[in-house]
């Protein structure tokens, strides 16, 4: 909360800072009869506390309800802790409502599906055979804009990549890497179809990876920062840039992760 409240003073956006804390699947897709027996905090209560405590950012409040409205759709993986691109789209829709812009309809995108995804739950459960038998699909929505995506490594070197990459040949545990090349210090996305549009910074954990591609039609430049790998301060990064919006997006478990919190504190110091 303190770090997000500090973002506006450090980035000096001409528009707004938006805060998006994303619920995990346990309070969205888990059967209500089972949920009451799980010793886990009430995410709705936690989100209400978080959103009401933010003072210097605009909170996107409707995400939990939006995900619950679509809880019977394929919005979270079974074998992995992330949401699907469809789940990310419903949060993007709530962001658009909050910002006051029109979301791009899903039917504007071509979809590509990658089978046999077994993610973090599968790995942490010792490659459980039941999870393997219920492997996931990664469904992607192909960007239609003409863009350039440049990823900056921790050593400062750069390479071009796809916002949504072909992961056909990736190992079964790696297919979520389709989205913006995974977790990197800095990713710079330029929309050549919108040269005079707005610029934003996305500060994110890995949940943001599936969300960022939906922002492309709305911004001329998107800077994506992962505070876990970014070795700079936000204030220093924006010195020669004009930033319209800043979007903070992470899943709710990061709010009790001391490492992530420490990285956020360093980013906005």
Secondary structure, DSSP 8 states (H G I E B T S, - for coil): -HHHHHHHHHH--SS-EEEEEE--GGGTTS-HHHHTTS----HHHHHHHHHHH--SSEE-TTHHHHHHHTTTSS-B-SSSSSB-HHHHHHHHHHHHHHHT-----GGGSEEEEEEEE--HHHHHTTS-HHHHHT-EEEEEEE--S-EEEEEE-TTS-EEEE-SB---TTS-TT-GGGGBTTSS-SEEEEEETT-TTSEEEEEEE-THHHHHHGGGGGGEEEEEEE-TTT--S-HHHHTTT----EEEEEEEGGGGG-HHHHHHHHHHT-
